[in-house]
């Protein structure tokens, strides 16, 4: 279901290697090489998205196999990949041609979020913070996509909920104003 990195046809061999395969580092080396030689920012963003999807799939597979020792490295790799993706998306802000890329990113990262939430329920308690790291990486990309697409920093339904919290005394007026006054989702 995740976007497949193999679509980039950059692997010489080993596209199917899982993190528990001793030859997995060769797969990752090939991915790094493909990234280095991808100069077009839109293509690089798509490639990073595909790599993020590969890491999300690997996280899911390792969790299903009960091989939680691999999750830390995979989650860190996912988070770094998605941070790089967000930087490229930010650099492309204002270009009309990136709308399909933003929609594709939004859709794919939504799948990642669902995957990580499912995995979080499967793994031992001590592995949950690792999965939360991956969730944070995915959420930051969702926020960046919203900012680049020019969506409001605070969606209207959230403004209404915040007002409700203020009315219940759960948030102060100052706290609500600070949140509603944010210019970007990242803030």
ZATORMAR-150377 format. One line per 10 residues: for each residue x, y, z of N, C-alpha, C, CB. Coordinates in pm, 1 decimal. Glycine has a CB too. Example, Ala and Ser with C-alpha at 12.3 -4.5 7.8 and 13.67 -1.06 7.14 Angstrom:
BEGIN
1319.0/-569.0/780.0/1230.0/-450.0/780.0/1320.0/-330.0/780.0/1130.8/-447.3/904.6 | 1285.0/-225.0/708.0/1367.0/-106.0/714.0/1290.0/3.0/787.0/1408.4/-59.8/572.5
END
This chain:
BEGIN
81.0/-119.5/0.0/0.0/0.0/0.0/85.9/126.8/0.0/-92.5/-0.6/119.7 | 206.1/119.3/54.7/294.5/235.5/56.2/356.6/255.4/-80.3/403.7/220.0/162.6 | 388.1/379.4/-111.4/456.0/409.0/-236.7/587.6/331.8/-239.7/480.3/562.5/-253.2 | 619.0/274.4/-352.8/730.5/181.3/-360.3/855.1/248.3/-417.7/692.5/60.4/-444.5 | 963.2/246.9/-342.0/1090.8/303.7/-385.6/1142.2/231.6/-509.4/1194.7/295.9/-272.8 | 1105.2/104.6/-525.6/1152.9/30.0/-641.7/1105.9/92.4/-772.6/1106.3/-114.2/-633.8 | 1004.8/177.1/-767.4/957.4/246.1/-887.0/1066.3/336.2/-945.3/832.1/328.6/-854.7 | 1163.1/372.3/-863.6/1271.0/458.6/-910.4/1379.3/381.9/-984.2/1331.8/532.2/-794.3 | 1371.0/251.1/-983.9/1460.3/163.9/-1060.3/1608.3/196.5/-1040.0/1426.8/173.2/-1206.8 | 1643.6/239.6/-922.2/1781.3/274.5/-895.2/1861.2/165.2/-826.6/1785.0/396.0/-813.0
1792.8/60.2/-786.1/1862.6/-49.3/-718.5/1932.0/-138.4/-819.6/1765.1/-131.7/-633.5 | 2055.5/-172.8/-791.2/2124.6/-272.7/-871.4/2081.9/-411.6/-824.7/2279.1/-255.5/-861.3 | 2063.8/-425.4/-693.5/2015.2/-549.6/-634.3/1967.4/-520.0/-493.3/2125.6/-659.6/-634.0 | 1889.1/-609.4/-438.1/1853.9/-601.0/-298.1/1738.4/-512.4/-259.8/1966.7/-557.9/-226.8 | 1656.1/-471.4/-354.3/1544.4/-384.1/-320.4/1452.0/-448.7/-217.4/1465.7/-348.5/-445.8 | 1448.0/-580.5/-216.8/1358.4/-652.8/-126.4/1420.4/-679.6/11.0/1317.8/-783.8/-189.5 | 1547.4/-643.8/32.9/1613.4/-673.9/159.7/1544.8/-601.0/274.9/1762.1/-635.3/153.4 | 1516.2/-677.8/379.2/1456.7/-623.2/501.2/1569.0/-586.5/598.5/1357.3/-725.7/566.3 | 1539.4/-504.2/697.4/1642.4/-462.4/793.0/1711.6/-578.2/865.8/1581.3/-370.9/894.4 | 1646.5/-691.7/876.1/1707.9/-805.3/944.2/1793.0/-891.5/850.3/1600.3/-890.7/1008.1
1807.0/-848.4/725.1/1891.5/-918.3/628.5/2033.4/-861.6/640.1/1835.5/-903.1/481.5 | 2135.2/-946.6/645.7/2272.5/-896.0/659.1/2315.8/-805.2/542.9/2368.5/-1012.8/669.5 | 2247.6/-814.2/428.9/2283.7/-731.4/313.4/2203.6/-600.6/305.8/2263.2/-810.6/185.8 | 2120.5/-577.7/404.7/2038.8/-455.4/408.1/2121.6/-327.4/393.0/1960.9/-449.7/538.1 | 2240.6/-316.4/453.4/2319.7/-193.7/435.5/2349.6/-161.5/288.4/2450.3/-206.1/511.3 | 2358.5/-262.4/203.6/2380.6/-236.9/60.9/2258.7/-170.7/-2.7/2413.4/-367.7/-12.4 | 2141.4/-209.6/42.4/2018.2/-145.7/-4.8/2019.3/2.8/32.8/1892.8/-216.5/55.0 | 2054.9/31.3/158.3/2055.8/168.8/207.0/2163.1/251.9/136.3/2078.6/171.2/358.4 | 2276.4/190.2/107.6/2382.5/258.4/33.8/2334.0/298.5/-105.5/2507.1/168.5/23.1 | 2262.8/209.6/-169.7/2208.1/241.3/-301.7/2108.2/356.6/-293.8/2140.9/117.5/-362.7
2026.5/357.1/-189.9/1929.8/465.4/-172.0/2002.1/599.4/-154.2/1838.6/436.9/-50.4 | 2107.0/598.6/-73.8/2184.9/721.5/-52.2/2247.3/770.4/-182.0/2294.7/698.1/52.8 | 2295.6/677.3/-260.9/2356.4/713.0/-389.9/2253.0/774.5/-482.9/2419.9/589.3/-456.2 | 2135.5/714.8/-487.9/2027.4/768.9/-572.1/1995.6/911.5/-527.5/1899.3/678.9/-564.2 | 1987.2/933.2/-396.9/1956.4/1067.1/-343.6/2062.1/1169.8/-383.0/1944.3/1061.8/-191.3 | 2188.4/1132.3/-372.8/2298.0/1224.3/-405.0/2289.2/1271.7/-549.7/2433.8/1156.9/-380.0 | 2251.1/1181.4/-637.7/2250.6/1215.4/-780.1/2115.9/1268.7/-829.1/2288.7/1094.2/-861.0 | 2019.8/1283.4/-740.8/1890.9/1342.4/-777.4/1898.8/1491.3/-748.0/1771.6/1275.0/-699.7 | 1904.2/1571.4/-851.4/1923.2/1716.6/-835.9/1792.3/1795.6/-839.2/2014.6/1767.8/-944.8 | 1695.4/1750.5/-917.6/1568.2/1820.9/-929.7/1494.7/1815.0/-795.1/1480.9/1759.2/-1043.9
1461.4/1931.1/-736.0/1399.9/1932.3/-603.0/1266.6/1854.9/-595.2/1376.9/2075.1/-560.2 | 1183.0/1867.3/-697.7/1055.4/1795.7/-694.7/1077.3/1644.8/-701.1/965.7/1841.0/-810.9 | 1169.8/1601.5/-784.6/1200.6/1458.2/-793.4/1262.3/1409.6/-662.8/1296.4/1429.8/-911.7 | 1346.9/1491.7/-604.0/1411.1/1454.6/-477.6/1305.6/1443.1/-367.6/1519.9/1558.7/-438.1 | 1209.2/1534.8/-365.3/1102.0/1528.7/-265.4/1020.1/1401.2/-282.9/1010.5/1652.8/-276.0 | 991.7/1364.7/-406.5/917.9/1240.5/-432.4/1000.3/1117.9/-390.0/880.6/1230.4/-582.4 | 1128.4/1123.4/-418.4/1217.0/1013.5/-379.8/1222.5/1000.9/-227.1/1359.2/1035.5/-437.3 | 1237.0/1112.4/-157.7/1238.8/1110.6/-11.7/1106.6/1056.9/43.8/1266.2/1251.8/43.2 | 997.1/1093.1/-19.9/866.8/1041.6/22.0/862.1/889.8/5.1/753.1/1108.4/-58.8 | 913.0/841.8/-107.1/916.7/697.5/-130.3/1008.0/627.6/-29.5/963.6/667.8/-273.4
1120.2/690.0/2.5/1210.2/632.9/102.9/1144.0/632.2/241.3/1342.8/712.2/107.5 | 1072.1/738.0/272.3/997.5/741.8/397.9/893.4/630.3/402.5/929.9/878.5/416.0 | 829.4/607.0/290.6/731.3/498.1/283.0/798.5/362.6/301.5/657.0/501.9/148.7 | 918.6/348.2/244.8/993.4/222.8/262.4/1026.4/201.6/409.8/1123.5/223.8/177.8 | 1069.6/309.3/478.8/1101.5/295.2/620.9/975.2/263.7/700.8/1168.4/423.6/674.6 | 862.2/327.9/666.5/736.1/300.9/737.4/697.4/153.5/721.4/621.9/392.9/684.2 | 712.6/102.8/601.2/680.0/-37.7/575.0/774.0/-129.4/653.6/689.0/-68.4/423.3 | 901.4/-93.3/658.2/998.5/-174.4/732.1/970.3/-171.3/882.8/1141.5/-124.7/704.2 | 930.4/-56.4/934.3/893.0/-45.8/1075.4/776.8/-140.3/1103.2/855.1/100.8/1112.7 | 678.0/-136.1/1016.5/561.3/-222.5/1032.6/602.0/-370.6/1028.0/456.8/-192.3/923.0
686.2/-407.0/932.5/729.6/-546.8/917.9/810.5/-594.5/1038.0/812.4/-563.0/791.0 | 901.1/-511.8/1085.7/982.8/-552.3/1199.5/896.7/-564.6/1325.9/1097.5/-451.4/1221.9 | 798.5/-477.4/1341.5/707.5/-486.2/1456.8/625.9/-614.5/1449.2/613.4/-362.9/1462.6 | 576.6/-647.0/1329.4/497.9/-769.9/1312.1/581.3/-894.5/1341.5/441.7/-777.5/1169.4 | 710.7/-890.4/1308.0/799.5/-1003.3/1333.9/848.0/-1005.4/1479.4/919.1/-998.3/1239.1 | 816.6/-899.9/1554.4/861.6/-890.8/1693.0/1008.8/-853.0/1705.6/837.5/-1021.7/1762.7 | 1066.0/-798.9/1599.6/1207.9/-761.7/1599.3/1222.0/-613.1/1632.2/1273.6/-793.8/1461.5 | 1192.0/-579.8/1755.6/1188.1/-439.8/1797.1/1325.7/-374.5/1804.7/1121.1/-429.0/1930.3 | 1432.3/-454.2/1803.4/1566.8/-395.4/1808.6/1596.2/-312.1/1684.5/1672.3/-505.3/1823.3 | 1525.9/-335.6/1577.6/1548.2/-261.6/1453.3/1469.4/-130.2/1448.7/1510.2/-348.3/1334.2
1372.6/-116.4/1536.7/1281.4/-2.5/1528.8/1349.2/131.9/1553.2/1170.6/-20.4/1627.7 | 1442.3/138.3/1646.6/1509.8/265.3/1678.6/1577.0/323.8/1554.7/1614.5/244.5/1790.5 | 1659.3/245.3/1488.4/1730.5/293.4/1369.9/1636.2/329.1/1256.6/1829.1/189.2/1322.6 | 1532.5/247.7/1238.6/1435.9/274.6/1132.0/1357.0/402.8/1159.4/1339.7/156.3/1116.4 | 1317.6/422.3/1284.7/1242.5/543.5/1319.9/1328.9/668.3/1302.4/1191.1/534.7/1464.9 | 1456.2/659.5/1341.2/1547.1/773.0/1322.2/1565.4/802.0/1173.7/1684.0/745.2/1388.5 | 1581.4/698.0/1095.4/1597.8/715.1/951.6/1471.9/776.8/890.7/1629.7/580.1/884.3 | 1355.6/728.7/934.0/1229.1/783.8/884.4/1220.0/931.9/917.7/1108.8/707.9/944.6 | 1247.2/965.1/1043.2/1235.7/1104.0/1086.8/1329.9/1194.9/1007.0/1266.0/1115.1/1237.2 | 1453.6/1152.4/988.6/1551.8/1231.7/911.7/1507.1/1247.2/766.5/1691.9/1165.4/917.0
1459.9/1138.8/707.7/1413.2/1143.0/569.1/1297.8/1241.3/553.7/1370.0/1003.2/522.6 | 1206.1/1237.4/647.5/1089.9/1325.6/637.9/1126.4/1471.1/668.8/980.0/1278.0/733.1 | 1225.9/1492.9/755.7/1274.4/1629.7/778.7/1335.5/1685.5/649.8/1379.1/1632.6/894.4 | 1413.7/1603.1/582.2/1473.0/1645.4/454.6/1364.2/1675.2/352.9/1568.4/1537.3/400.0 | 1261.0/1592.3/351.8/1148.7/1613.2/260.5/1081.1/1746.6/290.7/1046.8/1497.1/271.2 | 1057.8/1774.1/418.6/991.8/1899.0/458.7/1074.2/2020.9/416.9/968.7/1900.7/611.1 | 1206.4/2012.1/428.2/1293.7/2123.4/387.5/1279.5/2150.8/238.3/1441.3/2092.5/421.8 | 1274.7/2045.5/160.4/1260.7/2063.7/15.1/1124.5/2122.6/-17.2/1279.9/1929.7/-59.5 | 1019.7/2071.5/47.1/885.9/2126.3/23.6/882.8/2274.6/57.3/780.5/2050.6/106.5 | 946.9/2312.2/167.3/951.5/2452.2/207.5/1023.3/2536.4/101.7/1021.3/2466.7/343.9
1130.5/2482.0/44.5/1205.4/2556.2/-57.9/1124.8/2572.8/-186.7/1337.3/2485.1/-88.6 | 1025.3/2487.6/-205.3/943.1/2494.0/-326.5/817.5/2579.5/-308.6/903.3/2354.1/-368.7 | 801.2/2634.5/-189.8/682.2/2714.2/-159.1/661.5/2823.0/-264.0/693.9/2777.0/-19.1 | 537.1/2836.5/-307.3/503.3/2939.7/-404.9/506.0/2892.6/-549.4/596.3/3053.9/-389.8 | 553.9/2773.8/-574.7/555.4/2721.0/-711.2/425.8/2645.4/-735.4/679.1/2628.7/-735.1 | 350.5/2689.0/-834.6/221.1/2627.0/-864.2/234.3/2480.7/-903.9/151.4/2703.0/-974.4 | 344.1/2444.9/-963.8/360.1/2308.2/-1013.9/372.6/2204.6/-902.9/481.3/2300.7/-1102.7 | 386.1/2248.0/-777.6/405.8/2149.9/-671.6/275.1/2103.3/-607.0/495.9/2207.5/-566.2 | 162.1/2156.9/-649.2/34.6/2115.4/-590.4/15.1/1964.1/-595.7/-80.3/2184.2/-661.8 | 39.5/1897.3/-709.6/25.9/1750.2/-709.1/121.7/1683.3/-610.2/50.8/1694.6/-849.7
241.3/1736.4/-597.3/338.9/1682.3/-502.8/288.6/1696.7/-359.7/474.6/1753.0/-518.6 | 229.7/1811.0/-327.5/176.1/1832.8/-193.5/62.1/1736.0/-163.9/128.0/1977.2/-178.2 | -26.2/1715.6/-261.7/-137.7/1622.1/-243.1/-87.3/1479.2/-225.8/-234.3/1629.5/-362.2 | 10.4/1441.9/-307.0/70.4/1308.7/-297.8/136.0/1289.2/-160.8/174.4/1288.0/-410.8 | 208.3/1391.0/-115.6/275.7/1383.7/14.0/174.3/1371.8/126.5/364.5/1506.9/35.7 | 71.5/1454.5/121.8/-33.4/1451.0/223.7/-95.5/1311.5/233.1/-142.1/1555.5/192.4 | -129.4/1256.2/118.9/-194.7/1124.7/113.0/-102.1/1014.6/164.9/-238.3/1093.0/-31.1 | 22.1/1016.9/122.8/116.9/912.0/161.1/152.1/920.2/309.7/244.2/922.1/76.6 | 172.5/1040.7/360.5/208.7/1056.2/501.2/89.6/1020.5/591.3/256.3/1200.9/529.1 | -31.4/1042.1/543.5/-148.9/998.4/620.1/-145.2/846.6/639.2/-280.6/1040.8/548.5
-99.7/774.7/537.2/-84.2/628.7/548.9/22.3/594.9/653.3/-46.4/566.2/411.7 | 131.0/671.8/651.8/237.8/648.6/749.5/183.7/665.4/891.2/356.4/745.5/725.2 | 106.8/772.3/912.2/51.1/799.0/1044.9/-34.8/682.1/1092.7/-31.9/928.5/1043.1 | -119.8/631.1/1004.0/-203.5/516.8/1040.5/-118.0/394.4/1073.0/-301.7/483.9/927.0 | -16.1/371.3/991.6/74.0/258.4/1015.5/139.1/269.7/1152.3/181.4/251.0/906.5 | 192.3/387.5/1183.8/262.3/405.6/1310.7/167.3/391.9/1430.2/330.6/542.3/1313.8 | 44.8/438.0/1415.2/-51.6/423.1/1524.2/-84.1/275.7/1546.5/-180.5/502.5/1494.1 | -98.3/199.3/1437.7/-123.7/55.9/1449.9/-3.6/-14.4/1513.2/-155.3/-5.4/1311.8 | 116.5/20.7/1468.3/238.1/-41.0/1520.8/253.6/-8.3/1669.0/362.0/6.5/1441.8 | 221.6/113.9/1706.3/233.9/156.9/1845.9/149.9/68.4/1938.1/191.2/304.2/1860.6
36.0/21.3/1888.0/-50.5/-65.6/1967.2/3.0/-209.4/1974.0/-191.5/-65.3/1909.1 | 93.2/-246.7/1881.3/144.9/-383.8/1873.9/273.2/-405.2/1952.9/168.9/-420.8/1731.0 | 354.8/-303.8/1961.1/489.3/-321.4/2016.1/488.0/-319.1/2168.5/582.8/-212.8/1963.4 | 593.0/-374.6/2229.9/604.4/-365.4/2375.8/610.9/-218.9/2419.8/729.7/-441.9/2425.5 | 570.2/-194.7/2541.7/561.6/-58.3/2595.4/692.8/18.1/2578.5/523.2/-62.4/2743.2 | 806.4/-48.6/2597.2/934.7/20.6/2587.2/965.3/66.8/2444.3/1046.0/-70.2/2636.6 | 897.5/12.4/2343.8/921.5/53.1/2205.4/828.7/165.7/2160.2/905.2/-65.9/2113.6 | 728.0/197.2/2238.2/631.1/301.2/2200.0/697.8/437.6/2177.7/523.2/313.9/2307.9 | 792.0/483.1/2263.7/856.9/612.5/2237.2/929.4/616.8/2102.0/955.8/643.8/2348.4 | 981.3/503.7/2059.0/1049.0/496.3/1929.2/948.0/520.6/1817.4/1119.1/358.5/1910.6
833.7/457.5/1828.5/728.6/475.4/1727.0/675.5/618.3/1732.4/612.5/373.6/1748.5 | 668.1/674.5/1852.1/623.5/813.7/1864.8/719.2/908.9/1793.1/611.6/853.0/2013.2 | 846.8/873.8/1789.3/945.9/954.6/1716.8/911.3/957.2/1567.3/1090.2/898.1/1738.7 | 875.6/841.9/1514.2/835.6/834.3/1373.8/705.8/912.0/1351.4/818.4/687.0/1330.1 | 611.8/900.3/1445.0/486.5/975.8/1435.6/513.0/1126.0/1431.0/394.9/942.4/1554.0 | 604.6/1171.6/1514.6/640.1/1313.6/1518.0/697.0/1357.8/1383.4/741.7/1341.5/1630.6 | 781.0/1273.6/1324.4/837.2/1304.7/1192.5/728.8/1317.8/1087.2/936.6/1197.5/1150.5 | 632.1/1227.9/1091.2/521.9/1232.2/995.1/435.1/1355.9/1016.5/436.4/1105.5/1006.1 | 406.8/1386.4/1141.9/323.4/1502.8/1172.0/390.1/1632.4/1126.5/293.6/1509.3/1321.9 | 522.6/1639.6/1138.5/591.6/1761.6/1096.0/579.6/1781.5/945.2/739.5/1756.6/1136.8
577.6/1672.4/870.3/560.1/1684.7/724.7/417.6/1727.8/692.1/593.1/1550.9/653.8 | 320.6/1673.3/763.5/181.4/1713.9/742.1/167.8/1864.4/767.0/84.9/1633.7/835.4 | 231.5/1913.0/873.6/228.4/2056.6/903.8/297.2/2137.3/794.3/295.1/2084.5/1039.2 | 410.5/2089.0/746.0/484.4/2161.1/641.3/402.4/2166.5/512.5/621.5/2093.8/614.6 | 338.1/2057.2/477.5/252.5/2055.1/357.7/142.6/2159.2/371.7/190.8/1913.8/335.3 | 80.0/2165.8/489.5/-26.1/2263.9/512.3/26.9/2406.4/498.1/-88.0/2244.3/651.4 | 145.4/2432.2/554.2/204.2/2566.1/544.5/238.3/2601.7/400.3/329.7/2575.5/631.3 | 301.2/2509.5/329.4/340.8/2535.5/190.5/217.2/2554.0/102.6/428.4/2419.9/136.1 | 110.8/2478.8/132.2/-12.5/2489.5/53.5/-93.5/2613.6/89.4/-97.9/2365.5/73.5 | -50.5/2685.4/193.4/-119.6/2808.4/231.6/-245.1/2785.0/314.1/-155.4/2885.6/109.4
-257.1/2668.8/374.3/-372.1/2641.6/460.4/-355.6/2719.4/590.4/-386.8/2488.8/488.6 | -466.5/2750.0/657.7/-455.9/2823.3/784.4/-376.2/2743.8/887.2/-595.6/2855.5/839.8 | -300.0/2814.5/968.9/-217.8/2749.5/1070.3/-304.5/2673.0/1170.3/-131.6/2852.9/1143.4 | -417.9/2729.3/1205.2/-509.1/2665.2/1299.2/-643.4/2646.7/1228.1/-524.9/2750.1/1431.5 | -678.4/2522.5/1197.0/-805.9/2497.3/1128.1/-925.5/2544.8/1210.3/-820.8/2348.2/1097.3 | -1033.9/2582.6/1142.5/-1152.2/2637.7/1208.3/-1209.1/2544.5/1314.2/-1258.3/2668.1/1105.9 | -1211.2/2413.1/1287.6/-1268.3/2321.3/1387.5/-1184.7/2320.8/1515.4/-1277.7/2178.2/1330.2 | -1055.1/2341.0/1502.4/-969.0/2347.1/1620.3/-992.2/2477.2/1697.4/-820.8/2334.7/1579.6 | -1013.8/2586.6/1625.4/-1044.0/2714.7/1690.7/-1170.8/2699.3/1775.0/-1061.3/2829.2/1584.9 | -1270.6/2630.7/1719.3/-1396.4/2610.4/1792.7/-1372.6/2524.9/1917.4/-1502.4/2543.5/1701.5
-1292.2/2419.5/1904.8/-1263.0/2334.5/2020.7/-1185.1/2411.4/2128.3/-1183.4/2210.5/1976.8 | -1090.7/2494.7/2083.2/-1013.2/2574.2/2178.7/-1104.1/2669.8/2254.9/-902.3/2652.7/2106.5 | -1200.9/2728.9/2185.3/-1296.9/2818.7/2250.5/-1378.3/2742.4/2354.0/-1390.6/2883.9/2146.3 | -1412.3/2618.7/2319.7/-1485.3/2533.6/2415.0/-1402.0/2504.0/2537.9/-1527.2/2402.8/2348.8 | -1273.7/2477.0/2519.5/-1183.6/2451.9/2632.6/-1170.6/2577.0/2720.9/-1043.9/2407.9/2581.5 | -1168.2/2692.8/2654.2/-1159.2/2818.3/2728.9/-1286.1/2837.0/2812.2/-1138.3/2939.0/2632.5 | -1401.4/2808.0/2751.9/-1528.6/2822.3/2823.0/-1536.7/2727.8/2943.2/-1645.7/2795.9/2727.6 | -1472.7/2610.7/2931.6/-1473.6/2513.1/3041.2/-1366.8/2544.3/3146.6/-1452.0/2372.1/2985.9 | -1283.4/2643.8/3118.8/-1178.7/2680.8/3212.6/-1053.5/2595.3/3200.8/-1231.1/2672.5/3351.5 | -1044.4/2515.2/3094.2/-927.7/2428.9/3074.9/-809.4/2503.9/3013.4/-964.8/2310.9/2986.7
-839.3/2610.0/2940.4/-735.9/2695.8/2881.9/-767.7/2840.5/2915.0/-725.8/2675.5/2727.7 | -662.7/2919.6/2933.9/-684.3/3061.4/2959.7/-701.1/3134.9/2827.0/-566.7/3121.5/3041.5 | -751.0/3255.2/2834.7/-766.8/3338.6/2715.4/-631.3/3360.2/2648.3/-831.4/3474.6/2751.8 | -528.7/3381.8/2729.9/-393.7/3403.6/2677.8/-344.1/3280.8/2600.0/-296.7/3436.2/2793.1 | -367.8/3162.1/2654.7/-324.2/3038.3/2587.2/-395.9/3020.4/2454.1/-349.7/2915.7/2677.1 | -525.6/3043.9/2453.3/-603.6/3030.9/2329.6/-555.4/3131.4/2226.3/-754.2/3050.8/2357.1 | -535.0/3256.5/2267.1/-489.2/3359.8/2173.9/-352.4/3327.1/2116.3/-484.8/3495.1/2243.2 | -265.5/3270.2/2199.6/-132.2/3233.4/2152.4/-140.9/3126.0/2044.4/-45.4/3184.4/2269.3 | -224.7/3026.6/2066.3/-240.4/2918.2/1968.0/-306.1/2969.9/1841.4/-323.3/2802.6/2026.8 | -415.3/3040.4/1855.4/-490.0/3090.9/1739.1/-407.9/3192.8/1660.7/-622.7/3154.3/1784.0
-317.9/3262.9/1729.2/-236.4/3364.5/1663.2/-115.8/3309.9/1588.5/-190.0/3462.7/1763.4 | -95.2/3179.1/1592.6/19.2/3117.9/1522.5/9.0/3143.3/1372.0/25.6/2965.0/1550.8 | 122.1/3175.4/1313.0/123.3/3202.8/1169.0/147.6/3078.6/1085.8/228.4/3305.2/1136.9 | 211.2/2977.7/1145.9/236.0/2852.5/1073.7/195.4/2734.6/1163.0/387.0/2840.9/1031.0 | 175.1/2620.1/1102.5/142.1/2500.5/1181.1/258.3/2460.2/1269.4/103.6/2384.0/1089.3 | 377.6/2484.0/1220.8/495.8/2448.6/1297.1/498.0/2524.2/1430.4/622.9/2478.6/1215.7 | 459.7/2652.0/1426.7/452.1/2731.4/1550.4/358.3/2666.4/1647.7/406.8/2874.8/1521.8
END
